[in-house]
Amino acid sequence: MPKQVTLQIEKIENDELSVTSKTFIIKKAKFIQLTQLMSVITDIVKAVKDDEDLKGLFASFNRQVNETDEEAVEQAELAILEKATAALPTLAVKLPNQVLEILSTLSRIEKKILEEQELEDIFQVYNAVLEENNVEEIISTAKKSLELTKSKFNFKGLVERVTQKQ
């Protein structure tokens, strides 16, 4: 059964603030939403690849550290903090905007409405989206389909090249 989320929507009309409640139904994502989702995810991946500070931050997370060596652990933590500080403009400005875009796409709630919500309400929408959509499974299935498509098209190209040589 689809999840329901009730949000407060504020509007200023005739110099007066009016607040109304609106209930949104969070349903499983449709194909068009998934194509929009993949577009936003592509933008995020591009942002990470293009941003040296973000690359450094992610590299810091993957660095192997001897956990029994307290000084090494402290140095690794400081490196992560330093890289996070350098990446802060991207993390604080660009990526949250794209995360809201993803949430808006999957929830079918306008991004402008989500931007005006309190943090608890954003998490309520987020949780409803996760409960309705197994996002990890969707991405995994999309990757498998993409790989299958690539292999089939490559095979077709191979057959064309072989038949042209004969």
N, C-alpha and C positions, 0 to 999 in steps of 0.2 A: 504494500500500500504506500503510495507516495507520501513523503514527509511534508508537513506544513510548517511554515515559518511566518510569524507575525512581526512586522517591522513598523516603526513609527516614521511617518513621513511629514517633514516640516515644510510649510510653505508660507511665504509672506504675501498677503493679499491686502491691499489698501492700508499699508503700513501696520498690519496686524499679523502676528504669528498664529498660524493655525496648524494644529497637529492632528493627523489622522492615522489610524492604524490600518494596515493593509496586510492581508494574509496571502502569502505566495505559496504555491504548490511546487515542490521540488520533485521532478520526475527524472527517470533515466534519460541520459543524453541521447539525442537523435544524431543522425549522421552529420547534419549541417553544423551542429555544435562541435562535433569531434574534429571536423575540418578546421573550424575556427580555433579550436584548442591547439591543434597541431601548428597552426600559424603562429600563435603566441609563444608556444614552446620553442619553436624555431628561432623566434626573436630573442628569447632568453638565452638559448644556447649561443647564438651569435654574440650577444652582449658579453657573455662570459668569455668566449674565445677572443674577442677583440679588446677586452679590458685586462691589461697587464696586472693591475692590482688584484682583481678577482682571481686571475690565474694563480697569482702568488698566494692568495688566501687559501684556495683549494689545495694547492701543493703543500701548504703548511699543515693542513689537516691530515694529509696522507704520509707525512714524514714519520719514519720509524724512530721511536725513542725508547731507550732503556728505562723502563718504568721504575727500576730500583735505584736509579741514579737521580736523586732529587734535583740536583743542579741542572741536569739535562732536561728534566721534565719542566722545570721553571723556565729555562731558556726557550723550550718549545712553546710554552704558554705565552711567553712574551712575544715570540715571533708571530703567533696567531693574532694576538692583540694588535701588534704593529701593522700587520697586513690587513686586518679588519678595519683599522682606522684609515688606512690608505684607500680602502675600497668603499668606505662609508658613503661617499657621494652616489655611487652606483647602487649600493645596497639600499640606501634610504630614499632615493628619488626614483630611479628607473625601475628596479625590480618590484617594489611594492605596487607600482602602477600596473605592471604586467600581471602580478598575482591577482589584483582586483579584476583585471580583464578576464583572467581564467575563471575566477569565481562567478563573475557576471555571465560569462558564456555558459557555464555548466548549470547555473541556477536559474537562468532566464530572468534575472533581476537586473534592471538597468544599472550600469556602473555608477551613474550619478547618484542613484538611491543608496547604493552600497557605500559610497564615499562619505555619506552623511550619517552613517550608523555608528553606534558605540561599538567598541571592540568586542564586547560580549555578544552582541548581535551578529557581528561578522563571523565569530566562531560558531554561532548557532547555524548560520547559513552554510558555513564550511562543513560542519559535522553532518548536516542534512545531505549535502552534495556527496560526501564520502559514503554515507549510509546507502544512498540510492544508486551510486555508481562505483563499481570497483575500478577506480582510476588506474591502479597498477595493472590490472588485467586488461583494461582497454588499451593502454600504452603497449603492453607486451603483445597483444593481438595485432595492433597496428604495425609494430616492428616486424613481426613474423610475416604479415601480409606484404609489407614493403620488400622484405628480403625475397619472398617467393616471387613477387612481381619482377624484381631485378633479375633473378635467376632465369625466369621464363623469357624475359625480353633478351637477356644475353644469349640464351640458347637459340632463340629465333634469329638473332644476328649472326650467330655462329653458323647456323644452317644456311642462311643467305650467302655468307661468305664462301662456304664450301661449295654450294651449288653454282656460284659465279665462277669459281676456278675450274669447274668441269666443262 
